[in-house]
Amino acid sequence: MKLITERAAANGLLIILSAVVLFHVLVLLRVIPFAIVWGGRLTDETQLLTFETVSILLNLMMLTAVAVRAGLVKVRLPRLLLPTILWSMTGLFLANTVGNLLATTAFEKLVFTPLTLLLALFSLRLALSKPARPLVELPAGDTKR
């Protein structure tokens, strides 16, 4: 796992998760057809609204967790909360990878399968590491931590 640095994993997660949120917002706004998401199984507007809203909120929560782990957001959390979230993200992305392999649309198989596998690897990298210091340096003189 040392092939991927903690900083690269955090930055990769922040970039990809931000892009995923934007993608789902565009699906919700009907800019991107909803037939290419959720395995091509959504059948009506209610399902679209429910699934996309949950996805956006979940991705925003994961973005926040990665931002905290990277030292971009300063909050105090119970010691085991962040590792638990990162391990959960790893499991979720691995499950999503399997789901994408079983999708009915070629787009989901070809684009999202490697993407969710990469997200799983990045999440695993952060879950396995024990940060001694934040991944982002604090400005000089800033002692709040």
Backbone bond lengths (Angstrom), bond angles and torsions (degrees), N, CA, C in turn:
res aa  C-N    CA-C-N  psi(-1)  N-CA   C-N-CA  omega(-1)  CA-C   N-CA-C  phi
1 M - - - 1.447 - - 1.530 111.74 -
2 K 1.302 118.08 -7.70 1.459 120.42 179.78 1.521 112.16 -72.21
3 L 1.340 117.85 -7.10 1.463 121.10 176.41 1.523 110.89 -65.39
4 I 1.326 115.62 -27.06 1.462 121.50 179.45 1.521 107.34 -110.79
5 T 1.323 117.29 119.06 1.467 119.29 178.42 1.526 109.81 -74.28
6 E 1.317 115.57 159.97 1.465 119.98 177.13 1.524 110.72 -59.50
7 R 1.319 116.33 -43.00 1.462 120.64 -179.48 1.523 111.03 -63.24
8 A 1.334 117.09 -43.26 1.469 120.94 179.03 1.528 110.27 -63.74
9 A 1.334 116.83 -41.50 1.466 120.47 179.02 1.528 110.61 -63.65
10 A 1.325 116.71 -45.79 1.471 120.41 179.90 1.525 110.76 -63.73
11 N 1.325 116.41 -47.33 1.466 119.63 179.52 1.522 111.37 -63.20
12 G 1.327 116.24 -41.70 1.460 119.82 177.67 1.514 111.87 -60.32
13 L 1.331 116.73 -45.14 1.469 120.52 177.76 1.525 111.48 -62.51
14 L 1.329 116.97 -44.16 1.468 119.99 -179.07 1.531 111.11 -62.27
15 I 1.312 116.97 -42.72 1.462 120.68 -178.68 1.525 110.96 -69.33
16 I 1.325 116.52 -49.65 1.469 119.53 -176.24 1.526 111.10 -67.56
17 L 1.330 118.00 -43.93 1.463 119.72 179.71 1.524 111.49 -63.86
18 S 1.329 117.34 -36.19 1.475 120.16 175.73 1.527 110.44 -63.46
19 A 1.324 116.17 -42.61 1.469 120.23 178.34 1.531 111.15 -65.19
20 V 1.332 116.48 -37.11 1.465 120.80 178.78 1.530 110.15 -65.70
21 V 1.319 117.53 -41.86 1.473 120.35 177.00 1.524 109.55 -60.19
22 L 1.321 117.17 -47.03 1.467 121.11 178.36 1.526 110.60 -59.32
23 F 1.328 117.00 -44.33 1.465 121.69 178.28 1.524 110.77 -56.50
24 H 1.341 116.99 -48.18 1.465 120.44 -177.98 1.534 112.00 -68.60
25 V 1.312 117.43 -32.56 1.475 119.80 174.13 1.528 109.12 -63.63
26 L 1.329 117.09 -42.38 1.468 120.80 178.78 1.526 111.53 -65.58
27 V 1.329 117.89 -34.35 1.469 120.78 174.70 1.519 109.17 -65.96
28 L 1.325 116.64 -45.04 1.460 121.74 -179.84 1.527 111.29 -61.06
29 L 1.325 116.68 -35.68 1.473 121.77 179.29 1.527 112.11 -83.99
30 R 1.331 116.83 1.81 1.472 124.14 179.04 1.529 113.54 68.42
31 V 1.326 117.75 17.59 1.459 120.99 174.48 1.532 108.69 -72.46
32 I 1.333 115.61 -37.82 1.461 122.70 175.29 1.527 106.87 -108.10
33 P 1.331 117.52 131.51 1.474 119.50 -178.09 1.527 112.54 -64.45
34 F 1.320 115.69 135.23 1.467 118.83 -176.58 1.524 112.64 -74.92
35 A 1.306 118.40 -6.04 1.463 121.74 177.84 1.534 111.91 -67.50
36 I 1.348 117.31 -18.29 1.470 119.08 -177.40 1.519 113.35 -95.34
37 V 1.331 117.54 2.65 1.466 120.00 179.24 1.523 110.51 -117.21
38 W 1.323 115.15 166.73 1.462 123.26 177.79 1.522 111.46 55.82
39 G 1.317 114.78 40.11 1.461 120.43 176.28 1.516 113.38 68.57
40 G 1.344 116.09 14.14 1.461 119.82 -178.60 1.519 112.49 72.25
41 R 1.337 117.07 19.21 1.471 121.20 -172.73 1.533 114.86 -103.19
42 L 1.338 118.49 -2.89 1.467 119.23 178.39 1.526 108.89 -71.28
43 T 1.338 115.40 136.50 1.468 118.86 -175.10 1.526 114.63 -114.63
44 D 1.349 117.68 -19.14 1.471 117.55 -178.09 1.526 111.10 -149.53
45 E 1.323 114.78 175.17 1.472 122.15 -177.31 1.532 112.50 -63.99
46 T 1.321 117.17 -34.88 1.466 120.57 -179.88 1.523 110.24 -64.53
47 Q 1.323 116.59 -45.96 1.464 120.21 176.87 1.525 110.38 -61.64
48 L 1.328 116.57 -42.94 1.466 120.91 179.30 1.524 110.29 -57.09
49 L 1.318 116.68 -51.32 1.469 121.10 -178.53 1.527 111.33 -61.16
50 T 1.321 117.03 -44.59 1.462 121.09 -178.39 1.527 111.73 -65.31
51 F 1.314 116.84 -52.71 1.459 120.72 -175.87 1.530 111.69 -65.58
52 E 1.313 117.47 -42.77 1.464 120.16 -178.37 1.528 111.54 -69.62
53 T 1.326 118.25 -38.25 1.460 121.26 178.16 1.528 110.54 -63.91
54 V 1.327 116.54 -46.00 1.466 120.64 178.15 1.525 109.86 -61.04
55 S 1.324 116.79 -44.21 1.463 120.81 -179.45 1.524 111.63 -61.29
56 I 1.320 116.77 -45.06 1.468 120.57 179.94 1.523 110.51 -62.35
57 L 1.327 117.24 -46.32 1.470 120.76 -179.61 1.528 111.55 -63.92
58 L 1.327 117.39 -42.69 1.461 121.09 179.15 1.529 110.83 -63.62
59 N 1.319 117.25 -43.32 1.463 120.74 179.04 1.526 111.62 -66.07
60 L 1.326 117.55 -36.43 1.466 120.28 176.63 1.529 110.92 -66.14
61 M 1.339 117.03 -37.77 1.466 119.86 176.82 1.534 110.67 -65.74
62 M 1.329 116.66 -41.04 1.466 119.61 178.48 1.522 110.46 -66.70
63 L 1.331 117.54 -39.41 1.471 121.28 175.78 1.520 110.61 -57.98
64 T 1.322 115.89 -43.18 1.463 120.79 179.60 1.526 110.64 -63.13
65 A 1.324 117.24 -44.31 1.462 121.03 179.83 1.531 110.81 -61.37
66 V 1.320 116.77 -42.86 1.469 119.98 179.48 1.526 110.10 -67.42
67 A 1.328 117.15 -39.13 1.468 120.70 178.16 1.526 110.78 -62.55
68 V 1.328 117.39 -38.76 1.468 121.24 176.46 1.527 109.28 -65.44
69 R 1.322 116.69 -46.65 1.478 121.05 179.98 1.527 111.56 -61.29
70 A 1.340 116.54 -35.64 1.462 121.38 -179.36 1.528 112.32 -79.01
71 G 1.331 117.04 -9.05 1.453 120.29 -179.82 1.522 113.54 85.81
72 L 1.330 117.33 11.53 1.462 120.92 179.37 1.519 112.08 -81.76
73 V 1.319 116.36 -26.62 1.465 122.76 178.19 1.517 106.40 -121.06
74 K 1.307 115.94 126.49 1.463 121.43 -176.63 1.529 110.24 -100.24
75 V 1.304 115.89 107.09 1.461 121.55 174.95 1.528 108.16 -143.74
76 R 1.309 115.35 154.05 1.459 119.86 174.98 1.521 107.57 -95.71
77 L 1.333 114.45 129.65 1.460 120.64 -179.25 1.518 109.24 -128.85
78 P 1.331 116.74 155.29 1.465 118.16 171.94 1.528 109.40 -55.69
79 R 1.308 116.91 142.82 1.459 123.67 -171.62 1.526 113.49 -52.46
80 L 1.312 118.97 -39.64 1.463 121.49 -175.20 1.531 114.04 -91.32
81 L 1.332 118.01 -5.52 1.466 119.85 -175.36 1.527 112.66 -65.16
82 L 1.308 117.61 -51.00 1.462 120.44 -176.83 1.534 112.35 -63.90
83 P 1.342 119.08 -46.13 1.469 117.83 175.71 1.532 112.61 -59.66
84 T 1.332 117.16 -37.79 1.459 120.69 178.12 1.522 110.90 -62.88
85 I 1.327 116.54 -42.94 1.464 120.60 178.23 1.529 110.23 -63.24
86 L 1.332 117.44 -44.30 1.465 120.80 -178.59 1.529 111.82 -65.25
87 W 1.329 117.76 -39.33 1.471 120.10 175.82 1.528 110.21 -66.84
88 S 1.324 117.06 -38.46 1.474 120.72 177.36 1.528 110.53 -63.60
89 M 1.333 116.46 -40.39 1.463 120.35 177.28 1.525 110.22 -61.96
90 T 1.330 116.77 -42.30 1.466 120.79 178.41 1.529 110.32 -58.05
91 G 1.320 115.94 -48.34 1.474 120.28 179.12 1.520 112.46 -63.14
92 L 1.322 116.07 -42.66 1.462 120.53 179.73 1.524 111.05 -62.07
93 F 1.333 116.78 -45.22 1.462 119.75 -179.09 1.524 112.09 -68.50
94 L 1.333 117.57 -33.78 1.467 119.53 174.88 1.530 110.58 -65.87
95 A 1.337 116.38 -42.56 1.473 119.97 176.67 1.525 110.64 -63.36
96 N 1.333 116.98 -40.45 1.470 120.65 177.40 1.518 111.32 -62.88
97 T 1.332 116.80 -36.21 1.465 120.38 178.38 1.522 109.95 -61.42
98 V 1.327 116.79 -45.30 1.469 120.65 177.37 1.532 109.93 -63.02
99 G 1.328 116.58 -44.44 1.466 120.30 178.40 1.521 112.48 -60.06
100 N 1.316 116.26 -39.96 1.467 119.54 179.18 1.528 111.27 -67.66
101 L 1.313 116.98 -34.54 1.470 120.04 175.85 1.529 111.48 -63.51
102 L 1.330 116.19 -28.70 1.469 121.60 -179.19 1.527 112.90 -94.22
103 A 1.326 117.25 2.03 1.470 121.13 -177.66 1.521 111.03 -63.80
104 T 1.327 115.04 154.48 1.466 119.84 179.38 1.524 112.38 -86.85
105 T 1.322 117.24 -13.04 1.467 119.29 -179.64 1.521 110.90 -102.40
106 A 1.325 115.42 138.01 1.468 121.10 179.21 1.522 110.56 -63.15
107 F 1.348 117.34 -36.58 1.460 121.56 -179.58 1.517 110.82 -57.41
108 E 1.321 115.51 -46.72 1.466 119.91 -178.91 1.531 111.05 -65.37
109 K 1.313 116.59 -40.98 1.466 120.12 179.08 1.523 111.43 -64.86
110 L 1.318 117.11 -45.85 1.462 121.23 -173.10 1.524 113.88 -79.59
111 V 1.332 117.04 -33.51 1.463 120.15 -176.09 1.528 111.78 -96.65
112 F 1.319 116.21 -48.96 1.460 118.49 -171.41 1.523 114.34 -83.93
113 T 1.331 118.74 -23.92 1.465 119.23 177.29 1.523 111.27 -61.80
114 P 1.349 119.22 -53.12 1.472 117.64 178.50 1.531 112.59 -65.98
115 L 1.333 116.55 -32.12 1.464 120.10 -179.51 1.526 110.92 -65.40
116 T 1.333 117.83 -46.72 1.465 119.67 -179.14 1.533 111.20 -69.92
117 L 1.328 117.26 -30.71 1.462 119.78 175.15 1.530 110.33 -65.61
118 L 1.321 116.83 -42.44 1.467 121.33 176.81 1.533 110.49 -62.75
119 L 1.331 117.10 -42.88 1.468 120.51 177.04 1.529 110.89 -61.52
120 A 1.314 117.26 -38.55 1.471 120.76 177.79 1.533 110.29 -63.63
121 L 1.320 117.04 -43.30 1.468 120.51 179.18 1.524 111.72 -65.10
122 F 1.333 117.19 -43.37 1.465 120.71 177.69 1.532 110.45 -62.59
123 S 1.329 116.84 -43.63 1.468 120.55 179.67 1.520 110.66 -64.33
124 L 1.328 116.59 -42.13 1.462 121.02 177.64 1.525 110.93 -60.61
125 R 1.328 116.80 -41.44 1.473 121.07 179.32 1.523 110.61 -58.57
126 L 1.316 116.44 -45.07 1.474 119.28 179.95 1.525 111.33 -72.85
127 A 1.328 117.42 -34.56 1.470 120.43 179.60 1.528 111.09 -66.24
128 L 1.324 117.04 -34.43 1.468 120.94 -178.36 1.525 113.35 -79.15
129 S 1.319 116.94 -20.20 1.460 119.53 -175.78 1.522 111.13 -90.26
130 K 1.307 114.15 152.49 1.461 121.23 176.92 1.519 106.82 -118.40
131 P 1.325 117.35 102.57 1.464 119.56 -174.71 1.512 112.77 -68.46
132 A 1.314 114.95 127.16 1.464 120.57 174.47 1.522 109.37 -86.55
133 R 1.322 116.08 -26.30 1.459 121.89 179.24 1.523 108.01 -150.08
134 P 1.326 117.33 162.99 1.461 118.67 -179.95 1.525 111.12 -63.78
135 L 1.324 116.44 153.79 1.456 121.31 178.70 1.515 111.96 -74.50
136 V 1.332 116.19 -15.53 1.461 121.97 177.69 1.519 107.32 -115.48
137 E 1.308 116.61 130.37 1.466 120.88 -179.09 1.523 110.56 -73.23
138 L 1.334 116.73 139.73 1.454 121.76 174.53 1.513 109.56 -75.48
139 P 1.344 118.19 148.94 1.455 119.98 175.72 1.531 110.73 -60.21
140 A 1.326 116.76 151.95 1.461 122.20 -179.32 1.516 109.59 -56.32
141 G 1.300 116.29 134.47 1.458 121.86 178.50 1.514 114.17 87.81
142 D 1.318 118.75 -10.66 1.440 121.66 179.96 1.522 108.92 -86.06
143 T 1.308 117.19 108.21 1.455 121.56 -176.09 1.508 112.33 -104.14
144 K 1.332 117.96 1.88 1.452 121.02 -179.60 1.510 108.88 -70.88
145 R 1.299 116.62 128.67 1.468 120.66 -178.09 1.490 109.65 -160.83
